[in-house]
């Protein structure tokens, strides 16, 4: 996974005697393109992103949520058999994000299994029930896995099945991972939320195809040391945020953007790496869920087009594409889960923008609420700005 603060140049314009930071001018052809585009499609907006929009000021509150574990250090597991993560969890809800690659090339590139297991460390039978489930077929197409994984997670309804784990016993969290064949350089991507009623120990393991993860757990004596790279690994103290704008957006004030998961205005979540006991940083806040509510109004009769784009293109070889998935409230298009983009695998660079939604103005000009569910997309460089563009709804009749 990749992350870095967005670097842009501020544009200044003198409008009506006041200095404003957002000097974008939406060309008529761009407005028409936005209004003609299908939801999730790429739209070309030449020169639009050369100037940074004004920031949307927001407040962020930690919401109650599950214990959150992520496995992304090491991202590439270079030894044939090893434990890439081991964390203790308490009874209650748990969110687990598995993001690991078969990196074995010595003495040869070989097929492996990457699986996640949970061991009952309590004194009574453990009962485990899946609340959210997202498990992708291993692939070298990381962008596809990242956006499809989020889409499946958002759409998941969980399971009523309750599995039992005896004290001291370990079972696979996801039986599909036990069956997968992971070839060299392929990513295993799993996103799970489940509830347990006994304390447990969660491990992410790479082993051979014939050995169950629970058996490999018993014979592996140590955990691969953390390299303090990639997103990180450990048990983190925040899994859910509520984000609300501190001011009402008004279309008359021009273009504005909401930037999350940049490590600056929105700092990285902190936690502890269970093996070493040392502090850990979740660089990128991957797997954290943001429930966003923005109040807006139109005093000039314009609507709001919401787009996102690859703000990190050109930074390095890992940032040449961006793909995401969000849940967006009703506007011109129905409420629901939308993969971004949905007309191709990724968006590459400006002038490309992805149309997320168009919000028409209220007939009486009253305030409206935009609701979004956002999580930083795995495999993409961050941040992925959410840009709100006032648009004349009559640009296309």
C-alpha angles and dihedrals in degrees: 000000000000134000141167139149114275112252116206140150120248116233120209128202133176108227123174090342095304130105114238130180101214107073098162116138113204106220116222091242090053092050090050091048092052093050094046095047124101117240112277095017126130115253124193114231108177115212092351096117095045087094123052115238123232114277120250107231113225144170123227127208127188110239125206108268146149127293102272126218127177128187111203105119108102092026091175111048103210101183124073094239128020148122113256096184138012121180136165118230132191126225110285137057121344131189116200125189114192114194111161137138132211100243099169112135102142124110082001142329104273137176115258143180121236111193141162123226136183123211121202106234093174131094098242134055112286119227117202127189126180115234098175127015131189121160124164130200108255111263144159087230095093095171092056092048092048097054096035090048092056092045091053091046093052091047096045118116095188126226137281090213113115117201124199125221120191120224109282093012124121127206136179113268089208117027090197091066089056090059099042122106110217113199124201113296093009120134124232108208122183129163116188140169118188142154128234133184100207132052113269147182119231121203134180110210138187114204143139122298097253099049119087113232091240091057093047089050090059095053102040109092103191144029123242106257117250114253094200089237137122116016093325137234138253144075111309131205099222127053103155135038133188111213122193130173115245092215134039111257112234122195091219089069094064134229120355134174138208113216119193132172095026096130090236115065087015105039124208118268115254129220145143130273104228101214098049097027089224127136116270132199123214097217105202098016088244111181094022113125120225118199103199128195121180125181115214142169139184118228092168099047096252128133128224124248113200116209137165131200145182100272092175099056112136096022093106143325092281094058100057093107141030132198128172144166128217142170110235132187124242121290129130085334126046123271114265152088115323128187113217112245104012098174094061140008099265144353111242115195145323131325081047117092129171118228108227101172144329116226114202118215120257112258092234095041094244124151120277133192126233115202124196136171110209134176123177104261117245116238093024128101116246149275106041102189121217105220122197113203124189108229133185103240089207091063086096118034 
